[in-house]
């Protein structure tokens, strides 16, 4: 898959191509998306850091929820993917804490 970026940035169009590839089972595309959004997710989910006490391994919970969010995201929606992923991960973490 050829992306249009020359640096470590991913354009909106590149992000959509990566999401489509991930929907088709391309694990490398999932990895590229996660590495691109990791810092943003850490910043957005910083207030949930206390959950590390409740959940055994918070970073892996975030990553696995992110990968599920990739497959649940609808490309046709008007919501930016990172906003959807953050919302999905927050809800997943809250549900896991409620059941423990």
C-alpha positions in Angstrom: 0.0 0.0 0.0 1.5 3.3 -1.0 0.7 6.3 1.2 1.1 9.9 0.1 3.2 11.0 3.1 6.9 11.8 3.0 7.3 12.3 6.8 5.7 10.6 9.8 2.4 12.2 9.2 -0.7 10.5 7.8 -3.2 12.5 5.9 -7.0 12.1 6.2 -7.0 10.2 2.9 -4.2 7.9 4.0 -6.0 7.2 7.3 -9.1 6.1 5.3 -6.9 3.9 3.1 -5.4 2.3 6.2 -8.8 1.8 7.8 -10.1 0.1 4.6 -7.0 -2.1 4.5 -7.5 -3.0 8.2 -11.1 -3.9 7.5 -9.8 -6.3 4.9 -7.5 -8.0 7.5 -4.2 -6.1 6.9 -2.5 -6.2 10.3 0.3 -3.9 9.2 -2.3 -1.2 8.5 -3.6 -1.6 12.0 -0.1 -1.3 13.4 0.5 1.9 11.4 -2.8 3.4 12.6 -2.1 2.5 16.2 1.5 3.9 16.1 0.1 7.1 14.5 -2.6 7.6 17.2 -0.8 6.2 20.2 0.3 9.7 21.6 -3.1 11.2 21.0 -4.8 8.3 22.8 -2.4 8.5 25.7 -3.2 12.2 26.1 -7.0 11.7 25.8 -7.0 8.7 28.2 -4.6 10.1 30.7 -7.4 10.7 33.2 -8.1 6.9 33.1 -4.5 6.2 34.3 -6.0 5.2 37.7 -7.6 2.2 36.1 -4.2 0.6 35.9 -4.9 -0.4 39.5 -8.2 -2.1 38.5 -7.2 -3.5 35.1 -4.1 -5.7 35.0 -2.5 -4.2 31.9 -4.0 -0.9 30.9 -1.8 -0.3 27.8 -2.7 -3.6 26.3 -6.4 -3.0 27.1 -6.2 0.3 25.2 -4.5 -1.3 22.2 -6.9 -4.2 22.0 -9.9 -1.9 22.3 -8.3 0.3 19.6 -8.0 -2.6 17.2 -11.7 -3.5 17.8 -12.6 0.1 17.2 -10.9 0.0 13.8 -13.2 -2.8 12.7 -16.4 -1.2 14.2 -15.7 2.2 12.6 -17.9 3.1 9.6 -15.9 4.9 7.0 -19.2 6.5 5.8 -19.8 8.2 9.1 -19.2 11.9 9.7 -17.2 11.2 12.8 -13.4 11.4 12.7 -11.8 8.0 13.4 -9.7 9.2 16.4 -12.8 10.6 18.1 -14.7 7.4 17.6 -11.7 5.3 18.8 -11.3 7.4 21.9 -15.0 7.2 22.7 -15.0 3.4 22.1 -12.0 2.8 24.3 -13.4 5.0 27.1 -16.6 3.0 27.1 -14.8 -0.3 27.0 -12.6 0.6 29.9 -15.6 1.8 31.9 -17.5 -1.4 31.2 -14.6 -3.5 32.2 -14.2 -1.6 35.5 -17.9 -1.9 36.2 -17.7 -5.7 35.9 -14.6 -6.2 38.1 
